[in-house]
Amino acid sequence: MITGVHHIAIICSDYPKSRHFYHAILGFQIAAENYRPDRQSWKCDLVTPDKTQIELFSFPEPPIRPSRPEAQGLRHLAFSVAKLEPMIAHLATFGIECEDIRTDPYTQKRFTFFSDPDNLPLELYEIHL
């Protein structure tokens, strides 16, 4: 039986920039970081507060993946927050813009979208704790 999501893997075009974004800006902790010379690739294991892992990979010249218009495949990655406004303000201090706050018509929860350094769509979803 599946018990949860263990990790999400992201291939980035600029490893130092993405590492800074996910670690220093979003605040995910680095559990491990390794250079793999056989693949000319960095692998950084990040851990979110709920213990979900995000793996950041670098590869020489990875092809760009379309995010918009919406294409088949994984649509976006959503992070839960207790309140949207403090996180939106935090992101703004780094020049990261969020879309207008919307309300999910089915759950009545508020959410917004922003992008990572490779323009991958990320969502903030408000969950009152």
C-alpha positions, 0 to 999 in steps of 0.5 A: 500500500502507498503510504505517502509521497516520499520525494519529488525530483526536479532537474534545474538549469542553474544548480546554484540558483535553484539550490539557493531558491529552494534552500535559502528562499523557501527554507527547505533543509539540505539533508545531503548534497553530492556531485556525481562525476560520472553524470556531471551532475549535482544531486541535492536532497532537500527536506520540507517541514513535513519531511517530504523530500525534494531532489534537485538535479543538475545535468549538462544542458537539460532541455526546457520543459514547457510549463505554459500553455499547460501541457500533459504531465505533472502540472505543478507542485503545491506547498501548504502554508498556514497563511498566504500573505506572510509567504507572499510578502517573503517571496516579494522581498526576493523579487518573486511575484505571485499571482492574485490570490484565488479561492478554490470553489470546491474547498473554499481554500485560498491559493496562489501560484508563483514560479521557480528559477526554471519557470516551473509552476509552484502553488501556495495552498492555505491550510489553517493549522 
